[in-house]
Amino acid sequence: QVQLVESGGGLVQPGGSLRLSCAGSGIIFSINHMAWYRQAPGKQRELVATITRIGSTNYADSVKGRFTISRDNAKNTVFLQMNSLKLEDAAVYYCNQWPARQNYWGQGTQVTVSS
């Protein structure tokens, strides 16, 4: 059974940084395409960043140049480094395969951006 556990969220001021982590069990990140998604209140969940099994990355236009997705194969963990955070980045952030598997969603980690 696959379990994805996100952590690292919190309250940050605009312009600040956070580093999110996603630890997985029952799935090997290095042989799967993985991604970070986010869902803000009243909005649909959206794709934020992807990392392929060979390490290629891609980003939503809204976060390009500010966010960096990476992976630690030894720890089976995916990260999302978020810099220069904006008010509109506030959301619950989730990791999942890419494309997402419905039964893999975890509880997510809340990111609040507020002055």
N, CA, C and O atoms as a DFTB+ gen file, in Angstrom:
460 C
 N C O
     1  1       0.848      -1.193       0.000
     2  2       0.000       0.000       0.000
     3  2       0.883       1.242       0.000
     4  3       1.826       1.352       0.784
     5  1       0.562       2.167      -0.888
     6  2       1.345       3.380      -1.013
     7  2       0.896       4.406       0.025
     8  3      -0.297       4.627       0.229
     9  1       1.874       5.021       0.669
    10  2       1.592       6.102       1.596
    11  2       2.554       7.247       1.324
    12  3       3.769       7.055       1.282
    13  1       2.000       8.439       1.140
    14  2       2.781       9.643       0.905
    15  2       2.516      10.609       2.054
    16  3       1.365      10.918       2.364
    17  1       3.587      11.081       2.679
    18  2       3.446      11.958       3.835
    19  2       4.192      13.255       3.568
    20  3       5.418      13.274       3.466
    21  1       3.431      14.339       3.458
    22  2       4.000      15.650       3.204
    23  2       4.258      16.387       4.519
    24  3       3.525      16.209       5.492
    25  1       5.287      17.201       4.537
    26  2       5.615      17.995       5.718
    27  2       6.376      19.239       5.293
    28  3       6.797      19.364       4.142
    29  1       6.547      20.161       6.240
    30  2       7.348      21.349       5.978
    31  2       6.563      22.627       5.766
    32  3       7.147      23.704       5.648
    33  1       5.256      22.518       5.716
    34  2       4.456      23.717       5.543
    35  2       4.473      24.591       6.782
    36  3       5.014      24.219       7.823
    37  1       3.872      25.754       6.647
    38  2       3.809      26.668       7.769
    39  2       3.386      28.047       7.339
    40  3       2.912      28.258       6.223
    41  1       3.565      28.983       8.250
    42  2       3.229      30.389       8.004
    43  2       4.497      31.143       7.630
    44  3       5.512      31.055       8.321
    45  1       4.429      31.876       6.543
    46  2       5.595      32.629       6.087
    47  2       5.120      33.963       5.527
    48  3       4.007      34.070       5.012
    49  1       5.962      34.964       5.630
    50  2       5.644      36.268       5.068
    51  2       5.918      36.283       3.580
    52  3       6.735      35.504       3.090
    53  1       5.244      37.163       2.856
    54  2       5.568      37.302       1.424
    55  2       7.061      37.560       1.236
    56  3       7.670      38.355       1.953
    57  1       7.629      36.869       0.255
    58  2       9.060      36.971       0.017
    59  2       9.870      35.928       0.748
    60  3      11.065      35.783       0.490
    61  1       9.253      35.202       1.650
    62  2       9.946      34.189       2.428
    63  2      10.095      32.872       1.689
    64  3       9.705      32.741       0.528
    65  1      10.671      31.893       2.390
    66  2      10.949      30.594       1.799
    67  2      10.463      29.465       2.698
    68  3      10.382      29.608       3.918
    69  1      10.147      28.356       2.076
    70  2       9.825      27.116       2.767
    71  2      10.361      25.955       1.946
    72  3      10.505      26.046       0.727
    73  1      10.651      24.867       2.638
    74  2      11.052      23.647       1.951
    75  2      10.113      22.530       2.372
    76  3      10.059      22.147       3.541
    77  1       9.377      22.017       1.401
    78  2       8.447      20.927       1.654
    79  2       9.125      19.593       1.383
    80  3       9.994      19.483       0.518
    81  1       8.708      18.582       2.141
    82  2       9.218      17.233       1.955
    83  2       8.058      16.271       1.771
    84  3       6.972      16.473       2.315
    85  1       8.301      15.231       1.005
    86  2       7.312      14.173       0.812
    87  2       8.039      12.846       0.936
    88  3       8.882      12.503       0.107
    89  1       7.701      12.111       1.976
    90  2       8.294      10.795       2.194
    91  2       7.318       9.728       1.729
    92  3       6.118       9.801       1.995
    93  1       7.852       8.740       1.032
    94  2       6.982       7.711       0.481
    95  2       7.296       6.324       0.988
    96  3       8.451       5.993       1.254
    97  1       6.270       5.520       1.120
    98  2       6.422       4.096       1.401
    99  2       5.529       3.345       0.440
   100  3       4.460       3.827       0.064
   101  1       5.970       2.159       0.042
   102  2       5.212       1.375      -0.906
   103  2       5.359       1.827      -2.346
   104  3       4.688       1.308      -3.237
   105  1       6.231       2.787      -2.574
   106  2       6.493       3.308      -3.912
   107  2       7.942       3.768      -3.946
   108  3       8.449       4.341      -2.982
   109  1       8.595       3.511      -5.059
   110  2       9.983       3.932      -5.214
   111  2      10.002       5.166      -6.103
   112  3       9.688       5.087      -7.291
   113  1      10.366       6.289      -5.537
   114  2      10.291       7.551      -6.262
   115  2      11.226       7.575      -7.474
   116  3      10.903       8.184      -8.494
   117  1      12.354       6.931      -7.368
   118  2      13.356       7.053      -8.423
   119  2      12.937       6.399      -9.732
   120  3      13.513       6.696     -10.779
   121  1      11.943       5.514      -9.693
   122  2      11.512       4.865     -10.921
   123  2      10.121       5.321     -11.344
   124  3       9.498       4.723     -12.221
   125  1       9.648       6.378     -10.714
   126  2       8.354       6.949     -11.058
   127  2       8.496       8.442     -11.305
   128  3       9.361       9.108     -10.735
   129  1       7.627       8.949     -12.168
   130  2       7.522      10.391     -12.291
   131  2       6.738      10.890     -11.077
   132  3       5.680      10.354     -10.750
   133  1       7.261      11.913     -10.419
   134  2       6.608      12.453      -9.238
   135  2       6.306      13.937      -9.429
   136  3       6.870      14.598     -10.301
   137  1       5.408      14.437      -8.596
   138  2       5.007      15.831      -8.746
   139  2       4.501      16.405      -7.436
   140  3       4.120      15.687      -6.511
   141  1       4.511      17.704      -7.398
   142  2       3.848      18.462      -6.341
   143  2       2.617      19.132      -6.938
   144  3       2.647      19.648      -8.056
   145  1       1.549      19.112      -6.175
   146  2       0.292      19.742      -6.540
   147  2      -0.102      20.660      -5.385
   148  3       0.427      20.552      -4.279
   149  1      -1.041      21.564      -5.662
   150  2      -1.551      22.397      -4.575
   151  2      -3.021      22.712      -4.822
   152  3      -3.506      22.714      -5.954
   153  1      -3.703      22.976      -3.722
   154  2      -5.110      23.335      -3.807
   155  2      -5.389      24.464      -2.833
   156  3      -5.228      24.315      -1.622
   157  1      -5.808      25.589      -3.378
   158  2      -6.180      26.742      -2.575
   159  2      -7.676      26.682      -2.304
   160  3      -8.413      26.041      -3.054
   161  1      -8.135      27.335      -1.250
   162  2      -9.577      27.310      -0.928
   163  2     -10.429      27.779      -2.099
   164  3     -10.175      28.829      -2.688
   165  1     -11.431      26.995      -2.421
   166  2     -12.341      27.363      -3.484
   167  2     -11.817      27.144      -4.888
   168  3     -12.475      27.508      -5.862
   169  1     -10.635      26.551      -4.999
   170  2     -10.035      26.333      -6.324
   171  2      -9.754      24.854      -6.537
   172  3      -9.682      24.070      -5.590
   173  1      -9.599      24.498      -7.796
   174  2      -9.250      23.123      -8.121
   175  2      -7.774      22.866      -7.816
   176  3      -6.948      23.779      -7.815
   177  1      -7.478      21.613      -7.562
   178  2      -6.099      21.232      -7.358
   179  2      -5.327      21.450      -8.655
   180  3      -5.825      21.143      -9.738
   181  1      -4.113      21.981      -8.544
   182  2      -3.327      22.257      -9.738
   183  2      -1.924      21.670      -9.614
   184  3      -1.388      21.491      -8.520
   185  1      -1.365      21.385     -10.760
   186  2      -0.012      20.846     -10.835
   187  2       0.983      21.988     -10.660
   188  3       0.865      23.029     -11.306
   189  1       1.964      21.787      -9.783
   190  2       2.942      22.831      -9.503
   191  2       4.295      22.513     -10.149
   192  3       4.886      23.361     -10.818
   193  1       4.775      21.290      -9.942
   194  2       6.096      20.933     -10.445
   195  2       6.181      19.424     -10.615
   196  3       5.555      18.664      -9.875
   197  1       6.966      19.005     -11.602
   198  2       7.154      17.581     -11.861
   199  2       8.638      17.240     -11.933
   200  3       9.472      18.077     -12.280
   201  1       8.940      16.002     -11.601
   202  2      10.288      15.481     -11.777
   203  2      10.158      14.072     -12.323
   204  3       9.493      13.225     -11.727
   205  1      10.797      13.825     -13.461
   206  2      10.677      12.521     -14.092
   207  2      11.646      11.530     -13.451
   208  3      12.469      11.890     -12.610
   209  1      11.526      10.290     -13.869
   210  2      12.384       9.256     -13.289
   211  2      13.850       9.494     -13.636
   212  3      14.739       8.998     -12.943
   213  1      14.112      10.249     -14.703
   214  2      15.509      10.546     -15.046
   215  2      15.931      11.909     -14.513
   216  3      17.048      12.354     -14.776
   217  1      15.062      12.570     -13.776
   218  2      15.429      13.809     -13.120
   219  2      15.107      15.090     -13.858
   220  3      15.480      16.174     -13.410
   221  1      14.419      14.983     -14.983
   222  2      14.000      16.196     -15.682
   223  2      12.883      16.867     -14.893
   224  3      12.014      16.197     -14.335
   225  1      12.916      18.187     -14.852
   226  2      11.926      18.926     -14.072
   227  2      11.133      19.884     -14.943
   228  3      11.593      20.318     -15.999
   229  1       9.948      20.201     -14.484
   230  2       9.117      21.175     -15.173
   231  2       8.247      21.872     -14.138
   232  3       7.950      21.314     -13.082
   233  1       7.844      23.093     -14.453
   234  2       7.133      23.908     -13.477
   235  2       5.951      24.632     -14.103
   236  3       5.953      24.951     -15.292
   237  1       4.951      24.882     -13.282
   238  2       3.866      25.749     -13.698
   239  2       4.434      27.149     -13.904
   240  3       5.369      27.552     -13.213
   241  1       3.874      27.879     -14.844
   242  2       4.386      29.219     -15.139
   243  2       4.354      30.106     -13.902
   244  3       5.211      30.973     -13.734
   245  1       3.373      29.893     -13.041
   246  2       3.203      30.758     -11.879
   247  2       4.323      30.609     -10.847
   248  3       4.511      31.492     -10.010
   249  1       5.069      29.497     -10.898
   250  2       6.121      29.267      -9.903
   251  2       7.506      29.166     -10.527
   252  3       8.501      29.040      -9.814
   253  1       7.572      29.220     -11.827
   254  2       8.849      29.060     -12.521
   255  2       9.835      30.130     -12.057
   256  3       9.507      31.314     -11.986
   257  1      11.039      29.685     -11.748
   258  2      12.063      30.608     -11.283
   259  2      12.058      30.833      -9.789
   260  3      12.990      31.426      -9.246
   261  1      11.009      30.364      -9.111
   262  2      10.915      30.543      -7.661
   263  2      10.935      29.214      -6.910
   264  3      11.458      29.133      -5.798
   265  1      10.365      28.176      -7.515
   266  2      10.269      26.864      -6.871
   267  2      11.243      25.892      -7.546
   268  3      11.524      25.990      -8.741
   269  1      11.742      24.959      -6.745
   270  2      12.620      23.921      -7.264
   271  2      12.207      22.571      -6.693
   272  3      12.139      22.396      -5.476
   273  1      11.932      21.618      -7.579
   274  2      11.611      20.258      -7.160
   275  2      12.881      19.415      -7.250
   276  3      13.667      19.550      -8.187
   277  1      13.065      18.548      -6.260
   278  2      14.229      17.674      -6.267
   279  2      13.869      16.370      -5.573
   280  3      12.782      16.221      -5.014
   281  1      14.807      15.429      -5.622
   282  2      14.515      14.091      -5.103
   283  2      15.773      13.531      -4.469
   284  3      16.872      13.700      -4.997
   285  1      15.612      12.862      -3.334
   286  2      16.702      12.129      -2.686
   287  2      16.355      10.648      -2.785
   288  3      15.507      10.150      -2.044
   289  1      17.008       9.956      -3.694
   290  2      16.656       8.551      -3.932
   291  2      16.955       7.680      -2.714
   292  3      16.200       6.755      -2.413
   293  1      18.038       7.965      -2.022
   294  2      18.414       7.157      -0.866
   295  2      17.368       7.236       0.247
   296  3      17.137       6.267       0.970
   297  1      16.741       8.407       0.369
   298  2      15.730       8.598       1.407
   299  2      14.312       8.439       0.873
   300  3      13.338       8.551       1.617
   301  1      14.212       8.175      -0.431
   302  2      12.889       8.058      -1.071
   303  2      12.001       9.245      -0.693
   304  3      10.874       9.089      -0.224
   305  1      12.548      10.416      -0.914
   306  2      11.874      11.654      -0.540
   307  2      11.949      12.646      -1.696
   308  3      12.968      12.754      -2.379
   309  1      10.871      13.353      -1.895
   310  2      10.809      14.428      -2.883
   311  2      10.660      15.745      -2.130
   312  3       9.951      15.832      -1.127
   313  1      11.342      16.764      -2.634
   314  2      11.327      18.069      -1.988
   315  2      10.756      19.135      -2.923
   316  3      10.762      18.989      -4.145
   317  1      10.271      20.199      -2.315
   318  2       9.892      21.386      -3.072
   319  2      10.435      22.595      -2.316
   320  3       9.923      22.965      -1.259
   321  1      11.471      23.200      -2.871
   322  2      12.024      24.423      -2.305
   323  2      11.246      25.590      -2.886
   324  3      11.180      25.763      -4.103
   325  1      10.660      26.385      -2.006
   326  2       9.828      27.494      -2.441
   327  2      10.446      28.793      -1.942
   328  3      10.559      29.022      -0.738
   329  1      10.837      29.625      -2.875
   330  2      11.427      30.927      -2.553
   331  2      10.533      32.050      -3.066
   332  3       9.656      31.838      -3.904
   333  1      10.774      33.236      -2.548
   334  2      10.024      34.417      -2.990
   335  2       8.524      34.159      -2.977
   336  3       7.822      34.459      -3.942
   337  1       8.049      33.609      -1.890
   338  2       6.639      33.226      -1.814
   339  2       5.728      34.438      -1.917
   340  3       6.019      35.522      -1.411
   341  1       4.617      34.206      -2.593
   342  2       3.610      35.240      -2.806
   343  2       2.319      34.848      -2.092
   344  3       2.122      33.689      -1.727
   345  1       1.451      35.826      -1.903
   346  2       0.168      35.554      -1.261
   347  2      -0.585      34.448      -1.997
   348  3      -1.236      33.604      -1.380
   349  1      -0.486      34.467      -3.318
   350  2      -1.234      33.494      -4.117
   351  2      -0.651      32.083      -4.083
   352  3      -1.230      31.164      -4.664
   353  1       0.479      31.900      -3.415
   354  2       1.040      30.560      -3.243
   355  2       0.404      29.818      -2.060
   356  3       0.638      28.623      -1.886
   357  1      -0.377      30.498      -1.270
   358  2      -1.009      29.867      -0.117
   359  2      -1.961      28.769      -0.570
   360  3      -2.834      29.001      -1.407
   361  1      -1.792      27.584      -0.022
   362  2      -2.591      26.424      -0.425
   363  2      -2.168      25.231       0.423
   364  3      -1.219      25.307       1.202
   365  1      -2.887      24.139       0.256
   366  2      -2.429      22.850       0.766
   367  2      -1.628      22.191      -0.355
   368  3      -2.105      22.073      -1.484
   369  1      -0.433      21.774      -0.037
   370  2       0.467      21.179      -1.023
   371  2       0.526      19.663      -0.829
   372  3       0.634      19.156       0.287
   373  1       0.450      18.968      -1.956
   374  2       0.448      17.499      -1.958
   375  2       1.517      16.993      -2.921
   376  3       1.843      17.650      -3.910
   377  1       2.046      15.835      -2.621
   378  2       2.851      15.153      -3.628
   379  2       2.079      13.919      -4.100
   380  3       1.210      13.403      -3.396
   381  1       2.407      13.474      -5.275
   382  2       1.751      12.312      -5.872
   383  2       2.568      11.926      -7.078
   384  3       3.477      12.648      -7.488
   385  1       2.246      10.804      -7.633
   386  2       2.824      10.456      -8.922
   387  2       2.335      11.470      -9.945
   388  3       1.398      12.234      -9.710
   389  1       3.015      11.443     -11.099
   390  2       2.585      12.250     -12.227
   391  2       2.489      11.353     -13.448
   392  3       3.496      10.804     -13.898
   393  1       1.274      11.198     -13.994
   394  2      -0.011      11.739     -13.536
   395  2      -0.410      11.196     -12.154
   396  3       0.051      10.136     -11.732
   397  1      -1.243      11.919     -11.489
   398  2      -1.626      11.546     -10.125
   399  2      -2.454      10.274     -10.084
   400  3      -3.265      10.007     -10.971
   401  1      -2.234       9.509      -9.049
   402  2      -3.044       8.332      -8.776
   403  2      -4.013       8.705      -7.658
   404  3      -3.602       9.194      -6.607
   405  1      -5.287       8.472      -7.892
   406  2      -6.311       8.937      -6.956
   407  2      -6.150       8.366      -5.558
   408  3      -6.434       9.042      -4.568
   409  1      -5.696       7.124      -5.477
   410  2      -5.589       6.508      -4.154
   411  2      -4.252       6.774      -3.485
   412  3      -3.941       6.168      -2.460
   413  1      -3.459       7.670      -4.051
   414  2      -2.165       8.003      -3.449
   415  2      -2.181       9.325      -2.670
   416  3      -1.202       9.655      -2.000
   417  1      -3.271      10.078      -2.750
   418  2      -3.264      11.389      -2.088
   419  2      -3.056      11.238      -0.588
   420  3      -3.682      10.395       0.054
   421  1      -2.170      12.064      -0.037
   422  2      -1.950      12.112       1.389
   423  2      -2.740      13.246       2.006
   424  3      -3.692      13.757       1.415
   425  1      -2.333      13.630       3.202
   426  2      -3.072      14.688       3.901
   427  2      -2.624      16.079       3.478
   428  3      -3.307      17.064       3.757
   429  1      -1.492      16.164       2.813
   430  2      -0.988      17.458       2.376
   431  2      -0.352      18.239       3.513
   432  3      -0.416      17.846       4.678
   433  1       0.259      19.349       3.144
   434  2       0.846      20.239       4.141
   435  2       0.429      21.670       3.812
   436  3       0.532      22.105       2.664
   437  1      -0.033      22.387       4.805
   438  2      -0.596      23.717       4.612
   439  2       0.505      24.763       4.520
   440  3       1.397      24.823       5.367
   441  1       0.429      25.576       3.490
   442  2       1.325      26.730       3.348
   443  2       0.475      27.986       3.427
   444  3      -0.444      28.184       2.634
   445  1       0.794      28.822       4.387
   446  2       0.083      30.081       4.569
   447  2       1.067      31.221       4.342
   448  3       2.134      31.272       4.955
   449  1       0.697      32.118       3.465
   450  2       1.537      33.279       3.173
   451  2       0.759      34.516       3.600
   452  3      -0.296      34.828       3.049
   453  1       1.293      35.204       4.578
   454  2       0.576      36.347       5.118
   455  2       1.553      37.306       5.769
   456  3       2.551      36.902       6.364
   457  1       1.239      38.585       5.640
   458  2       2.065      39.593       6.299
   459  2       1.484      39.938       7.665
   460  3       2.039      40.773       8.379
